[in-house]
């Protein structure tokens, strides 16, 4: 087994092999924790030599290659939790790594980006896929397990070549057993961007505006996906509607996981619908970027919350 680098370390920060020193945005977190008397080790989640039982607490951070092996990742979270406290807990992470959780939230009355779900078990042919496309406007196809716009494409319903590419994209995902999301592209995002609300211990910590990332069809090899850093323009104040929806989502999570509330961290990503009302694009509870560098005091607030749980 891999030896712990510091015998007093109480916390492991889980990352992936491509980011063995963490994502740059998370680097200030180690210093902030050290200032609070919490030494840390940065540990690759799928390193077979790691003795996770050596760490009383494990905090998931940049484990961004899990989308290639979601079952293995979920199994890892449950294995870690047998001997350590996992932040956030394994049942929360397992629910969140597949975007079908949005169906659960929609059934609970949370407004989401309108979505049609395509399941591989239905063996949909090209015609069946085509009939589910919108009649006009742009739309998005992506797998329900993905990160950083990986395996995601934007298509024009009014252009036959674009629709053909979209059919191929969906068929290829379904053929390898991946569930597919088909969403109408909400064009106000092009001018307003995405709003990411970061919650710590159930309270809003900070909010950032992110640039829209999708510009065209999916082409294999052209998207970094797993390690692509999300583009952020600026810190921003959420509108009253955005704040109300973010708070509603976090409150609803307390009902989905009544024994786990409040979660250490949650990121609620919103975009405007055609009328300018916010709807949920994603809720990140596993390994989200928390954009510490874009909000003064954010890393200190997060370090305080982590320290309080150790």
Beta strands, then each sheet from edge to edge (+ up, - down):
strand 1: 11-15
strand 2: 40-44
strand 3: 57-60
strand 4: 85-87
strand 5: 115-118
strand 6: 138-143
strand 7: 153-156
strand 8: 180-184
strand 9: 194-200
strand 10: 203-210
strand 11: 232-235
strand 12: 265-272
strand 13: 278-284
sheet 1: 2+ 1+ 3+ 4+
sheet 2: 5+ 8- 6+ 7-
sheet 3: 11+ 10- 9+ 12- 13+
end
